Amino acid sequence: MTKDEHDNEHHKHETHTAEHAKHADHASEEISEEKPVDSKRSLIIVLTIIGIIVVVIAGIILLSKYVFINNNSVIYNHYQFDKFEGNKWMTQQLIKNQMYNIPFYNNPTQVLDIAVDPNSITRVRDFSLYTNGTTYISVDPLANARVVLAGVEYARILGKVYNIYNMNVKSAVDQYVNDTVDTPVITCNNQSKDTLVIYQTITDKNLISVNGNCIILESKNATESIRVADAFAFRLLNIIATNQ
């Protein structure tokens, strides 16, 4: 090979090498340009997936709250009521550092339609605070047993079971019959400074009112008397606001 041929081959080799290096640099630039694009695309995908997960979780929460309603649990004014023994309801209340399980036949949402004079609750509280008298729960001795049961609903709250009012609570009737000779006959006429009367009666309406030291719990029938009693009890416990 002559010197000219050798120089020519060397020049071709250098040119080829330069071209190869140029292509390599160009490819490297393309790769470096593609990497940020791929990273951005990956970030968008991740954010999209997170967004979908958040939407799904929010949907489940909304469905569970407004569609798949748990009929065995009700929360009212921060109190949780859970069903037990069929149709009864239980809630817990912390009273003087002691937690109590308190049963009811209704939950608060089931008695909000019953009109309650807020002064009736105030009268009970004042009587409890400022007197050492007796509270009589008076019913018609011929009334259905449910009426008597209704009185038990709030008698345990007024008495000493839950250490709230700690009142001296006694049963009474509004008239004499043969088998009530040992039970005092008490009506609103017997109210006094030291005698609080809670009188349960069947009328044509559901209503809790007050007249002096006599609180009247009216109900349309024996079954409704339990709802009225619970409406009274929930306010005594301040689960339902006194003025509501």
Secondary structure, 3 states (H helix, E strand, C coil): CCHHHHHHHHHHHHHHHHHHHHHHHHHHHHHHHHHHHHHHHHHHHHHHHHHHHHHHHHHHHHHHHHCCCCCCEEEECCEEEEEECCCEEEEEEEECCEEEEEEECCCHHHCCCCEECHHHHHHHHHHHHHCCCEEEEEECCCCCHHHHHHHHHHHHHHCCCCCCCCCEEEEEECCCCHHHCCCCECCHHHCECCEEEEEEEECCCCEEEEECCEEEEEECCHHHHHHHHHHHHHHHCCCCCCCC
